[in-house]
Amino acid sequence: MRILWLAMLCMAVALPAHAQAPITLIVNFVAGGPSDLMGRLLAPELSQRLGTQVLIRNSIGAAGGIGAAEAARARPDGTTLLLSPIGAMVIQPNFRADLPYRPSDLTPICQIADTPVVMMSAPGGPRSLAEVLSRARAAGGAFNYGSTGPGSMPHIATVALARSAGVAMTHIPFRGNAEAIVSLMRGDTSIFADQPGTLRANNLHPVAIFAESRVAEFPQTPTLREQGHDLVYSIWSGIYAPAGVAPEFIARVDAACAEALRVPAVVEGFSRLATPIVYRNAAEFAAFNRAELEKFRGVIAAAGIRPGD
């Protein structure tokens, strides 16, 4: 009996005082896309700093809304996180009345990146904005563009361009970057606006940049502003937790995020994706989210963008 008691005591001492269950990091877009690749760069570094496995799970559909809803429904026990780009967080809440979650259902932890939106085309596609608009006018509404779903930044940015230029374009939504690229390469769609990493990974042509000024990665590619369209958009990404999670857990993940984004392998990996690392801590990111939510309420209203566009 004494031997059994001693064995049990040794096992208890060997266990950590606050054993952390594995954490599922939900990525709300497809495997191999920019969000997924960022998550896979960060996951091992977060695992090391949080003292438990951080496991990626892709939960796709509805322009990131399905994964966001899954995270919002999860128990606030520190076992579920969400990595999401801008669309599901601040665009869709202003775009869809039937959204199965609210922004307040998710707590911002840290921003990790912010990339300019690049309009791109496949070989044989339009090479300039002037050619895009010329082809669209000639097509009389049959000029197709792809997106990662209704209410995603690729959708909103391209609708805004079409409205600014006074041309008709047809929206073809997909579940993620991979499907949109396949369509572009087949010629089913003519343009796609997304993060620069998508362009680099698929040897596509940068047509125009939705940025305030030209970017170092594509110095020869003009901005929309240069060409008479005052349209500036970027795709930022961040990590969230279900609302109600303990503040101590938020602080731990935020600190781990800040450290992970300074690791040389992560910095190099984000550089390969042409994705600038932009870190905001939990307080700054929460304030930024609130401001972006309000900003896109105005953007969508001013552009007259509706779910059917």
FIMARVO-913304 format. One line per field, with one value per residue (C-alpha): residue number from 1; x, z, y. Coordinates in pm, 1 decimal, always signed. Example, Ala and Ser with C-alpha at 12.3 -4.5 7.8 and 13.67 -1.06 7.14 Angstrom:
pos	[1 / 2] .
px	[+1230.0 / +1367.0] .
pz	[+780.0 / +714.0] .
py	[-450.0 / -106.0] .
***
This chain:
pos	[1 / 2 / 3 / 4 / 5 / 6 / 7 / 8 / 9 / 10 / 11 / 12 / 13 / 14 / 15 / 16 / 17 / 18 / 19 / 20 / 21 / 22 / 23 / 24 / 25 / 26 / 27 / 28 / 29 / 30 / 31 / 32 / 33 / 34 / 35 / 36 / 37 / 38 / 39 / 40 / 41 / 42 / 43 / 44 / 45 / 46 / 47 / 48 / 49 / 50 / 51 / 52 / 53 / 54 / 55 / 56 / 57 / 58 / 59 / 60 / 61 / 62 / 63 / 64 / 65 / 66 / 67 / 68 / 69 / 70 / 71 / 72 / 73 / 74 / 75 / 76 / 77 / 78 / 79 / 80 / 81 / 82 / 83 / 84 / 85 / 86 / 87 / 88 / 89 / 90 / 91 / 92 / 93 / 94 / 95 / 96 / 97 / 98 / 99 / 100 / 101 / 102 / 103 / 104 / 105 / 106 / 107 / 108 / 109 / 110 / 111 / 112 / 113 / 114 / 115 / 116 / 117 / 118 / 119 / 120 / 121 / 122 / 123 / 124 / 125 / 126 / 127 / 128 / 129 / 130 / 131 / 132 / 133 / 134 / 135 / 136 / 137 / 138 / 139 / 140 / 141 / 142 / 143 / 144 / 145 / 146 / 147 / 148 / 149 / 150 / 151 / 152 / 153 / 154 / 155 / 156 / 157 / 158 / 159 / 160 / 161 / 162 / 163 / 164 / 165 / 166 / 167 / 168 / 169 / 170 / 171 / 172 / 173 / 174 / 175 / 176 / 177 / 178 / 179 / 180 / 181 / 182 / 183 / 184 / 185 / 186 / 187 / 188 / 189 / 190 / 191 / 192 / 193 / 194 / 195 / 196 / 197 / 198 / 199 / 200 / 201 / 202 / 203 / 204 / 205 / 206 / 207 / 208 / 209 / 210 / 211 / 212 / 213 / 214 / 215 / 216 / 217 / 218 / 219 / 220 / 221 / 222 / 223 / 224 / 225 / 226 / 227 / 228 / 229 / 230 / 231 / 232 / 233 / 234 / 235 / 236 / 237 / 238 / 239 / 240 / 241 / 242 / 243 / 244 / 245 / 246 / 247 / 248 / 249 / 250 / 251 / 252 / 253 / 254 / 255 / 256 / 257 / 258 / 259 / 260 / 261 / 262 / 263 / 264 / 265 / 266 / 267 / 268 / 269 / 270 / 271 / 272 / 273 / 274 / 275 / 276 / 277 / 278 / 279 / 280 / 281 / 282 / 283 / 284 / 285 / 286 / 287 / 288 / 289 / 290 / 291 / 292 / 293 / 294 / 295 / 296 / 297 / 298 / 299 / 300 / 301 / 302 / 303 / 304 / 305 / 306 / 307 / 308 / 309] .
px	[+0.0 / +285.4 / +452.8 / +128.3 / +92.6 / +451.9 / +398.0 / +87.9 / +274.9 / +556.4 / +304.1 / +138.8 / +471.9 / +562.0 / +245.3 / +257.7 / +64.7 / -162.8 / -161.7 / -292.9 / -506.5 / -413.5 / -535.9 / -719.2 / -635.5 / -923.7 / -821.9 / -1134.1 / -991.9 / -855.1 / -529.2 / -250.0 / -400.2 / -237.9 / -425.4 / -341.5 / +26.4 / +52.0 / -113.1 / +127.9 / +425.3 / +299.1 / +158.0 / +488.1 / +614.2 / +290.2 / +303.6 / +649.6 / +554.9 / +216.8 / +345.6 / +93.1 / +21.7 / -142.7 / -316.1 / -446.4 / -796.0 / -932.0 / -1301.0 / -1401.7 / -1697.8 / -1911.6 / -1607.6 / -1463.7 / -1796.2 / -1826.0 / -1493.4 / -1566.3 / -1905.3 / -1744.2 / -1494.6 / -1768.8 / -1968.2 / -1670.0 / -1637.5 / -1427.9 / -1191.3 / -867.5 / -877.9 / -1000.3 / -851.9 / -933.8 / -698.5 / -901.5 / -848.4 / -1054.1 / -1366.5 / -1538.0 / -1448.3 / -1556.5 / -1697.0 / -1954.3 / -2114.0 / -2200.0 / -2294.3 / -2509.4 / -2818.7 / -2823.2 / -2469.0 / -2466.3 / -2236.7 / -2174.1 / -1841.6 / -1884.7 / -1882.3 / -1505.6 / -1227.9 / -931.4 / -595.5 / -330.8 / -299.8 / -32.1 / -24.0 / -154.2 / -109.8 / -208.8 / -477.6 / -340.6 / -555.2 / -406.1 / -459.3 / -342.2 / -114.4 / -323.0 / -543.5 / -559.4 / -222.2 / -335.1 / -630.5 / -714.9 / -736.6 / -950.9 / -1201.2 / -1194.4 / -1265.8 / -1539.9 / -1715.9 / -1690.1 / -1827.3 / -2147.1 / -2173.5 / -2015.4 / -1675.7 / -1622.4 / -1412.0 / -1344.1 / -1355.5 / -1314.6 / -1685.1 / -1953.1 / -1841.9 / -1472.9 / -1220.5 / -1160.2 / -1535.0 / -1570.2 / -1259.7 / -1362.6 / -1722.8 / -1592.6 / -1373.1 / -1660.0 / -1880.6 / -1602.8 / -1536.6 / -1903.9 / -1862.9 / -2058.1 / -1875.5 / -2007.9 / -1908.9 / -1807.5 / -1759.9 / -1542.6 / -1471.3 / -1109.0 / -800.1 / -724.1 / -1058.5 / -1038.8 / -691.8 / -796.4 / -1083.4 / -847.4 / -597.5 / -876.0 / -999.8 / -1341.5 / -1266.5 / -1049.3 / -925.5 / -890.0 / -798.6 / -614.9 / -299.7 / +39.2 / +135.9 / -136.1 / +12.5 / +369.6 / +280.9 / +98.1 / +310.9 / +28.6 / +49.0 / -3.6 / -247.6 / -295.5 / -251.4 / -524.9 / -271.6 / -189.3 / +141.0 / +335.0 / +472.9 / +830.1 / +732.1 / +578.9 / +744.5 / +628.9 / +262.9 / +58.8 / -195.4 / -565.6 / -520.8 / -263.7 / -523.4 / -809.3 / -982.6 / -944.1 / -963.7 / -729.4 / -784.1 / -571.0 / -622.3 / -520.2 / -525.5 / -537.2 / -595.4 / -917.3 / -1070.5 / -1434.1 / -1580.6 / -1558.7 / -1217.5 / -1007.2 / -805.1 / -499.2 / -524.7 / -562.3 / -246.5 / -51.1 / -147.7 / -83.8 / +267.0 / +332.4 / +212.3 / +442.7 / +742.2 / +654.9 / +638.6 / +1001.6 / +1137.2 / +1365.8 / +1196.9 / +855.8 / +985.9 / +1141.4 / +825.6 / +603.1 / +850.7 / +816.7 / +442.0 / +497.8 / +303.2 / +422.5 / +413.7 / +204.4 / +156.8 / -101.9 / -151.3 / -488.9 / -594.4 / -474.2 / -626.9 / -964.3 / -971.0 / -860.4 / -1139.8 / -1400.6 / -1272.8 / -1262.3 / -1615.4 / -1740.3 / -1529.1 / -1669.5 / -2023.8 / -1967.9 / -1773.8 / -2046.3 / -2327.7 / -2152.0 / -2077.4 / -2428.4 / -2286.0 / -2541.7 / -2510.5 / -2627.9 / -2360.1] .
pz	[+0.0 / +94.6 / -243.6 / -427.4 / -230.6 / -309.7 / -679.6 / -686.3 / -505.4 / -764.0 / -1048.9 / -890.0 / -848.6 / -1212.2 / -1344.1 / -1407.3 / -1155.1 / -1425.1 / -1708.9 / -2022.5 / -2260.5 / -2630.1 / -2807.1 / -3137.4 / -3358.9 / -3604.3 / -3939.3 / -4125.9 / -4476.1 / -4673.1 / -4617.6 / -4823.9 / -4834.0 / -4674.6 / -4343.0 / -4313.3 / -4391.3 / -4130.3 / -3876.4 / -3948.6 / -3908.3 / -3571.6 / -3424.9 / -3318.7 / -3166.3 / -2974.8 / -2861.8 / -2718.7 / -2531.2 / -2403.6 / -2292.4 / -2489.5 / -2846.2 / -3071.4 / -3346.7 / -3670.4 / -3786.9 / -4109.6 / -4085.9 / -4418.6 / -4592.4 / -4594.9 / -4647.7 / -4313.0 / -4133.4 / -4059.1 / -3876.8 / -3692.2 / -3580.9 / -3462.0 / -3251.9 / -3116.0 / -2998.6 / -2834.1 / -2456.7 / -2321.4 / -2147.7 / -2329.1 / -2566.3 / -2879.7 / -3070.1 / -3409.9 / -3672.6 / -3910.7 / -4170.5 / -4178.9 / -4363.1 / -4103.1 / -3825.3 / -3944.3 / -4298.5 / -4273.6 / -3954.4 / -4164.2 / -4470.0 / -4358.7 / -4142.3 / -4089.0 / -3953.0 / -3692.0 / -3453.9 / -3339.2 / -3317.7 / -2939.8 / -2938.9 / -3002.9 / -2804.5 / -2996.6 / -2864.9 / -3109.4 / -3463.8 / -3660.1 / -4012.6 / -4254.3 / -4630.0 / -4924.6 / -5154.1 / -5500.4 / -5809.1 / -6007.3 / -6334.1 / -6492.8 / -6798.2 / -7092.2 / -6865.5 / -6851.9 / -6777.6 / -6661.5 / -6493.4 / -6820.6 / -6989.3 / -6704.7 / -6742.9 / -7123.7 / -7120.5 / -6861.0 / -7067.3 / -7382.1 / -7201.9 / -7102.0 / -6760.0 / -6855.3 / -6711.0 / -6419.4 / -6109.5 / -5827.2 / -5450.3 / -5137.2 / -5066.6 / -5028.3 / -4777.5 / -4810.3 / -4883.5 / -5240.2 / -5299.0 / -5136.6 / -5304.4 / -5653.1 / -5617.2 / -5500.7 / -5813.0 / -6042.7 / -5881.9 / -5898.2 / -6267.3 / -6361.3 / -6515.9 / -6468.0 / -6340.2 / -6232.8 / -5892.6 / -5874.1 / -5507.3 / -5396.5 / -5063.0 / -5056.6 / -5242.5 / -5402.6 / -5583.6 / -5690.4 / -5837.5 / -6027.2 / -6180.8 / -6272.4 / -6436.0 / -6633.8 / -6759.8 / -6593.9 / -6410.1 / -6529.8 / -6207.4 / -5838.1 / -5561.3 / -5267.6 / -5054.6 / -5232.0 / -5117.4 / -5337.8 / -5640.4 / -5570.0 / -5501.6 / -5833.3 / -6067.2 / -6139.4 / -6273.6 / -6043.3 / -6215.8 / -5952.2 / -5577.3 / -5341.0 / -5132.2 / -5052.9 / -5238.5 / -5436.9 / -5238.6 / -5234.5 / -5347.5 / -5672.7 / -5747.6 / -6110.0 / -6022.0 / -5992.7 / -5719.9 / -5782.0 / -5657.3 / -5925.4 / -6182.1 / -6056.1 / -5808.5 / -5441.8 / -5312.7 / -5035.6 / -4876.4 / -4689.0 / -4546.1 / -4183.2 / -3975.4 / -3605.2 / -3333.5 / -3129.6 / -2845.1 / -2755.0 / -2545.3 / -2174.4 / -2172.4 / -1866.4 / -1891.9 / -1772.6 / -2073.9 / -2309.6 / -2161.8 / -2198.5 / -2563.7 / -2641.4 / -2492.4 / -2681.2 / -3003.4 / -2958.6 / -2901.4 / -3185.7 / -3437.6 / -3357.2 / -3418.4 / -3728.1 / -3890.1 / -3855.3 / -3984.3 / -4283.8 / -4346.5 / -4347.0 / -4583.5 / -4825.5 / -4820.0 / -4893.0 / -4571.7 / -4348.3 / -3979.4 / -3795.1 / -3425.5 / -3200.9 / -2844.3 / -2701.6 / -2597.3 / -2918.4 / -3134.5 / -2959.8 / -3023.5 / -3384.7 / -3436.8 / -3309.4 / -3541.5 / -3842.8 / -3771.1 / -3783.4 / -4089.0 / -4297.0 / -4195.5 / -4384.1 / -4672.0 / -4746.0 / -4712.6 / -4935.1 / -5204.2 / -5188.1 / -5162.2 / -5096.6 / -5044.1 / -5400.4 / -5564.8] .
py	[+0.0 / +233.4 / +163.4 / +250.1 / +575.6 / +673.7 / +600.4 / +820.4 / +1099.1 / +1088.5 / +1108.5 / +1412.2 / +1590.3 / +1518.0 / +1687.8 / +2064.3 / +2272.6 / +2415.4 / +2164.4 / +2335.6 / +2133.6 / +2150.4 / +2462.8 / +2449.3 / +2745.2 / +2772.6 / +2920.2 / +3024.2 / +2978.3 / +2686.6 / +2501.1 / +2653.0 / +3002.1 / +3308.9 / +3279.3 / +2910.1 / +2966.0 / +3241.0 / +3013.2 / +2729.1 / +2961.0 / +3080.7 / +2758.6 / +2593.9 / +2918.6 / +2968.6 / +2605.0 / +2655.4 / +2970.8 / +2853.1 / +2515.1 / +2312.4 / +2204.4 / +2459.9 / +2265.4 / +2421.0 / +2333.9 / +2481.4 / +2563.3 / +2712.4 / +2869.5 / +3185.5 / +3412.0 / +3306.3 / +3328.4 / +2955.4 / +2941.4 / +3266.3 / +3133.0 / +2809.5 / +3003.8 / +3230.5 / +2924.4 / +2755.4 / +2735.4 / +3026.6 / +2787.0 / +2866.9 / +2570.4 / +2754.4 / +3045.1 / +3193.4 / +3334.9 / +3547.5 / +3817.7 / +4134.7 / +4016.1 / +3800.2 / +4042.2 / +4386.6 / +4363.3 / +4086.5 / +4224.4 / +4532.0 / +4329.2 / +4034.9 / +4064.6 / +3685.8 / +3651.6 / +3368.2 / +3560.5 / +3916.2 / +4099.1 / +4103.9 / +3721.5 / +3727.0 / +3894.1 / +4041.7 / +3919.3 / +4041.5 / +4168.8 / +3985.5 / +4131.8 / +4391.4 / +4353.4 / +4572.7 / +4438.8 / +4359.0 / +4316.1 / +4028.6 / +3847.3 / +3523.3 / +3499.1 / +3613.0 / +3825.0 / +4205.7 / +4366.8 / +4709.7 / +4877.3 / +5049.9 / +4709.7 / +4571.1 / +4853.1 / +4837.1 / +4463.2 / +4508.1 / +4774.4 / +4564.1 / +4258.6 / +4437.1 / +4274.1 / +3941.6 / +4035.0 / +3797.5 / +3851.6 / +3609.5 / +3650.3 / +3442.1 / +3482.7 / +3750.8 / +4010.9 / +3928.1 / +4200.9 / +4069.2 / +4115.7 / +4458.2 / +4605.2 / +4493.4 / +4610.1 / +4947.4 / +4969.6 / +4875.4 / +5142.7 / +5404.5 / +5330.3 / +5295.6 / +4951.3 / +4628.6 / +4320.8 / +3981.4 / +3847.9 / +3479.1 / +3381.6 / +3088.9 / +2920.8 / +3031.4 / +3146.9 / +2810.2 / +2785.4 / +3151.4 / +3099.5 / +2786.4 / +2983.7 / +3268.0 / +3032.1 / +2861.3 / +3195.7 / +3162.8 / +3486.1 / +3774.5 / +3936.2 / +3857.9 / +4104.2 / +3948.8 / +3943.2 / +3962.4 / +3612.4 / +3465.8 / +3639.9 / +3531.1 / +3169.2 / +3134.0 / +3346.6 / +3589.2 / +3944.2 / +4246.1 / +4481.0 / +4752.6 / +4810.5 / +4928.2 / +5123.9 / +5484.7 / +5457.7 / +5200.4 / +4908.1 / +4780.6 / +4429.9 / +4562.0 / +4898.5 / +4902.4 / +4843.8 / +5164.0 / +5228.2 / +5282.4 / +5639.5 / +5711.6 / +5612.1 / +5824.8 / +5592.5 / +5686.6 / +5329.7 / +5214.7 / +4873.7 / +4625.8 / +4278.1 / +4265.8 / +3949.0 / +3875.3 / +3618.8 / +3607.1 / +3406.6 / +3338.5 / +3618.6 / +3550.1 / +3385.9 / +3473.5 / +3796.8 / +3605.1 / +3374.9 / +3672.6 / +3825.0 / +3498.8 / +3451.6 / +3817.9 / +3795.4 / +3470.9 / +3633.9 / +3933.2 / +3704.6 / +3466.0 / +3751.0 / +3837.8 / +3485.7 / +3493.6 / +3190.5 / +3358.6 / +3691.7 / +3516.2 / +3314.1 / +3621.3 / +3787.6 / +3494.7 / +3554.3 / +3925.8 / +3984.2 / +4269.0 / +4181.0 / +4440.3 / +4368.9 / +4531.4 / +4414.4 / +4316.7 / +4666.3 / +4829.6 / +4558.1 / +4584.5 / +4960.0 / +4905.7 / +4650.1 / +4893.6 / +5165.6 / +4931.2 / +4807.0 / +5164.5 / +5247.5 / +4962.5 / +5045.0 / +5369.0 / +5210.0 / +4955.6 / +5208.1 / +5463.2 / +5204.7 / +5062.4 / +4710.2 / +4437.9 / +4060.0 / +3993.1 / +4210.5] .
***
